[in-house]
Amino acid sequence: MKVKKLGVFLAAALFAGCAQPSSAAPASSSTVSSSASSASVVAETETKELRIIATSDLHGKFAPWDYALNAESTSGSMEQLLTAVNEYRDENTLLVDAGDTVQDNSADIFLDEEVHPMILAMNYMEYDTWTTGNHEYNYGMDKLKEIIGTVDAEVLVGNVYDEDGNPIADGYTIIEKNGLNVAIIGMVTQNITRWDAVNLENCTVTDPLDETKKILEEIEGQYDVLVGVYHMGIDNEYGVENSGVTDICNACPEFDVMVSSHEHKEVEGTTINGVLVVQNANMAKTMNVIDLVVEEGDDGWTVVDKISQSVDISTYEADEELAEILAPYDEKARIDAEGVIGTLEGGQLSPDNEIADIPSAMIEDTALIDLINTVQMYYTDAPVSAAALFTMEANMYPGEIHKCDTSLIYKYTNTLYKLHMTGEQLKKFMEWSVSYYNTFEPGDLTISFDENIRAYNYDMFAGVNYEINISNEPGSRIENLTWPDGTPVEDDDDFDIAVNNYRAGTQLLTPGTIYEEGETPELLELDVRGDIGGVRELIGDYIVNVKGGTITPEVDNNWKITGYEWDEELHQKAVEQLAAGTITIPTSEDGRTPNVKPVRAEDLN
């Protein structure tokens, strides 16, 4: 998309009351406008245009391939990003990134390369600035300094000092673009000391707001446009002041644009204290395009209009030249994905389904879910864990375990979170989860699932014993909830629990679904052992480094479904007729939830 000349642009603005996008956005994106212009603008006033393309949280996705799944993944990649960037970039464009670049998607296997493929791609794409993310510190300060030394872009991080007291990079840069001096400030969340304390030993991490104020004082009068590229979410984490960009924007309204990151949340454009704030989804799924109109006045240049749009990268093909450059790295990662990491002995992790369309792992405790929960409890040291079955066919069978096979039991790239909650909060969480089952009615011959609930929203729990009485209505199904020693879980018991980032962010830490405002659990740690990766990578690490490469099916049978009583002879008849195909079990209308209606006696032939 190219920007129109300003004479026509401003003339339209006089009648419309605010500037409009300079051309229609692609079908894959939409636009948000934050206008500072007014009808008093005159056509003779000199104006300039500036475009900023922002990315973040790319997490090793240099090619359209998920190396953990060992399968194509065109939801986003550096190769696709370049195609999109080339469509939007013009001579008045800055390209910036807000970090978390060289971790995840097997990115760690390239740490000893002369140039990491993600950095190679960024250099080829000619990024203007790169701010370090929290995961850049996973591998130690020496490794990070090596990586920084290979980056062609201006590396920005104004609040991290090494063991000698020297800043590891500049806190800001000023770039001239279209006759405008654009100041770009970069910071990383100070919570890196929580996640990478060992790697940051003898280093100093300071408050990003304090550093921002120092820089603003230093560069006063030297810039026309002020942009923040911060590896920080919108809100504070752990109650730490100034760890979210909201605090930065409220204290520093001088910013015209703030590129937030870290939360993996697509924010096309919101305004905080007059500052336009954007954020991208992770794994190169989106990029944000920000268009500024800057007007000259008596006191210099002023941004009078801001337009932001989030661009869906899945709609773009990979750039062929970049793909050719990155091909050797792609080949190395695919070979690595097929490497053997261990052996499964003694049987499969989930028993065969009695009925093909009703996964055993959804109606009984299995070694499959117990393995996931065991891994989550091991790495968080939490006594309780919750995990879901993401795909109905999820299983693992005896024999060699390849690195990519961990995706057979854990499809998604979730990271691991550690929360603190009470027994009362746990019960509410569990009741919400087990609403997945339809209420059992006399005459039912099978257990069925609510058609409006996705399987990934049904968690099974470890660290407590419980029963699910499906003859009761949702909200009153959890019975005999006890600790492993048999003592009841009391409302005022408090403990830690391991869950994935999706469950934490979507249902547990956000009021409205399970809890009311003020009732949510406490977040203790996000991205637990992010130096290894997400839950999927932790499963692999557990197999290799904790179990010595050999695992066996282990199930503790800590939960069961109760409240169903059917005629066993009729149930077996239903099993036979379903296997023969003379009767069927329906799925939800969108095809995403199986087994949405029970087989009943009257359905039998």
Summary of the structure (lengths in Angstrom):
residues: 605
radius of gyration: 26.8
end to end distance: 62.0
largest distance: 89.5
contacts: 2149
relative contact order: 0.12
helix: 27%
strand: 26%
